[in-house]
């Protein structure tokens, strides 16, 4: 319950926080692709390192990764398409 509450609070408060940052002059830009690639690689290197000494972590991470990869098949067809549509059309209504 605490995780759900915290995630909901995070999601609910971020739009207003983002508007305050932009109003104060912040310029928002996505991370460059090389930064994203390096971050992902570093994370997976860390997960592999932890997995070498923690069998429970490796088992849980491998299961999560397999599930996530299968779930992305559905997500990119259904949820991603719909989310992209809503984002592109949010100012039309």
Beta strands, then each sheet from edge to edge (+ up, - down):
end
